Amino acid sequence: MRKYIITASFLLLISLFIIPGVFAEKQYIYDDANIFTDNERTDLEQRAAEYSEENEIDILILTKGEQDGIDIGDYIDDFYDAQGPGYDKKHGDTVVLGLDFSGGPGQRDIDVGGFYKGEKYMNNDRSQQLAEDLVSDLAAGDYYDAGLLYIEKVDQYMGVNPIVNPDSIFLKTWFHLLVAVIIGAAIVGSMIFNMGGRVTTNASTYLDANNSRVKNKSDRYLRQTVTKTKIQKNTGGGRGGGGTRTTGGGHSRSSGRAKF
């Protein structure tokens, strides 16, 4: 009897260490800069968890406030190497938004990027577009709105083939409705037009071919004018420094950069 009690006690002790790890909730919002309220952080955690599960990819937000001289891109890379997030496995499919608050307004950095499946669906172009889409809310101090927009945009992009522009006008609902209205109007117009009968007269109906003729015909060439327009070349400073990166641990990711 004593042997069974010792065994049961040993198993109970082991379970105290194992069970918390098994049932621990995943974290998606790492707000080191403390830019979200408790309610905002809780809501973003729930939404990130929901969309991560639906798309089978971890959707994370990292904020950095410490003035340690570390670039936000390196900060994301180091975090991925150390923490190993991923929906499918450690160091797996992940999309990350990094926000650096260590600088002043206009000098703060945004970095959006994806690892593995995240790199495929959130490629450099999509990551760059998303980073630029967040600037307005972030610059206005609407950090929760920016976080919500990021999560919803990632959800949208994950549902569109990587070779297709997810912001294309051809994918907009209002465009589909407009096309349907135009097609419907064309069909109705054609039906109304055909209801009036066919027109059988033309220009030759009232022409007397025996008593009509062209007396004279001449062509007169006046002049030709060629106008040249100079095309200005874009000499801007690029799109913010994004592009494919590789972490110290050898993990490749996409990157889109912007400032706010």
Backbone hydrogen bonds, N-H to C=O, Kabsch-Sander energy under -0.5 kcal/mol:
donor,donor_aa,acceptor,acceptor_aa,energy
5,I,1,M,-1.9
6,I,2,R,-2.1
7,T,3,K,-2.1
8,A,4,Y,-2.7
9,S,5,I,-2.3
10,F,6,I,-2.1
11,L,7,T,-2.4
12,L,8,A,-2.2
13,L,9,S,-2.1
14,I,10,F,-2.1
15,S,11,L,-2.1
16,L,12,L,-1.3
17,F,13,L,-0.6
17,F,14,I,-1.1
18,I,14,I,-1.7
19,I,15,S,-2.4
21,G,17,F,-0.5
22,V,18,I,-1.7
23,F,19,I,-2.5
24,A,20,P,-0.7
30,Y,28,Y,-0.6
30,Y,61,I,-3.1
31,D,29,I,-0.7
32,D,30,Y,-1.3
32,D,63,T,-1.0
34,N,31,D,-1.2
41,R,37,T,-2.8
42,T,38,D,-2.3
43,D,39,N,-2.4
44,L,40,E,-2.6
45,E,41,R,-2.2
46,Q,42,T,-2.1
47,R,43,D,-2.5
48,A,44,L,-2.8
49,A,45,E,-2.3
50,E,46,Q,-2.2
51,Y,47,R,-2.7
52,S,48,A,-2.2
53,E,49,A,-2.0
54,E,50,E,-2.1
55,N,51,Y,-2.2
56,E,52,S,-0.9
57,I,52,S,-1.8
58,D,93,D,-2.0
60,L,58,D,-0.6
60,L,95,V,-2.9
61,I,28,Y,-2.4
62,L,97,L,-3.2
63,T,30,Y,-2.5
64,K,99,L,-2.9
68,D,66,E,-1.6
75,Y,71,D,-2.3
76,I,72,I,-2.2
77,D,73,G,-2.1
78,D,74,D,-2.9
79,F,75,Y,-2.1
80,Y,76,I,-2.5
81,D,77,D,-2.3
82,A,78,D,-2.4
83,Q,79,F,-3.2
84,G,79,F,-0.6
84,G,80,Y,-1.8
87,Y,93,D,-1.7
91,H,84,G,-1.4
92,G,85,P,-1.7
92,G,89,K,-0.8
94,T,115,F,-1.5
95,V,58,D,-2.9
96,V,113,G,-3.1
97,L,60,L,-1.7
98,G,96,V,-0.5
98,G,111,D,-3.2
99,L,62,L,-2.4
100,D,109,D,-2.6
101,F,64,K,-3.9
101,F,99,L,-0.7
107,Q,104,G,-2.4
109,D,100,D,-0.7
110,I,258,A,-2.9
111,D,98,G,-2.2
112,V,256,G,-2.3
113,G,96,V,-2.3
115,F,94,T,-3.1
116,Y,252,S,-0.7
118,G,115,F,-2.4
120,K,116,Y,-1.6
121,Y,117,K,-2.2
122,M,118,G,-2.5
127,S,123,N,-3.0
128,Q,124,N,-2.4
129,Q,125,D,-2.3
130,L,126,R,-2.4
131,A,127,S,-2.4
132,E,128,Q,-2.1
133,D,129,Q,-1.8
134,L,130,L,-1.3
135,V,131,A,-0.6
135,V,132,E,-0.7
138,L,134,L,-2.2
139,A,135,V,-3.0
140,A,136,S,-1.4
141,G,138,L,-1.4
142,D,137,D,-2.6
143,Y,141,G,-1.6
146,A,142,D,-2.0
147,G,143,Y,-2.4
148,L,144,Y,-2.6
149,L,145,D,-2.6
150,Y,146,A,-2.4
151,I,147,G,-2.1
152,E,148,L,-2.3
153,K,149,L,-2.6
154,V,150,Y,-2.4
155,D,151,I,-2.0
156,Q,152,E,-2.1
157,Y,153,K,-3.0
158,M,154,V,-2.3
159,G,155,D,-0.6
159,G,156,Q,-1.1
160,V,157,Y,-1.6
164,V,161,N,-2.3
168,S,165,N,-1.8
171,L,168,S,-1.6
172,K,169,I,-1.3
176,H,172,K,-1.7
177,L,173,T,-2.2
178,L,174,W,-2.1
179,V,175,F,-2.5
180,A,176,H,-2.1
181,V,177,L,-2.3
182,I,178,L,-2.4
183,I,179,V,-2.6
184,G,180,A,-2.3
185,A,181,V,-2.6
186,A,182,I,-2.3
187,I,183,I,-2.1
188,V,184,G,-2.4
189,G,185,A,-2.7
190,S,186,A,-2.1
191,M,187,I,-2.0
192,I,188,V,-2.3
193,F,189,G,-2.3
194,N,190,S,-2.1
195,M,191,M,-1.0
196,G,192,I,-0.5
196,G,193,F,-1.0
197,G,194,N,-1.0
200,T,198,R,-0.6
205,T,202,N,-1.3
207,L,204,S,-1.0
208,D,206,Y,-0.5
209,A,207,L,-1.0
211,N,208,D,-0.6
212,S,208,D,-0.8
215,K,213,R,-0.6
222,L,220,R,-0.5
232,Q,230,K,-0.6
235,T,233,K,-0.6
243,G,255,S,-1.2
245,R,253,R,-3.0
247,T,251,H,-2.6
250,G,247,T,-1.9
252,S,250,G,-0.5
253,R,245,R,-2.5
254,S,114,G,-1.7
256,G,112,V,-2.1
258,A,110,I,-1.4
260,F,108,R,-2.0
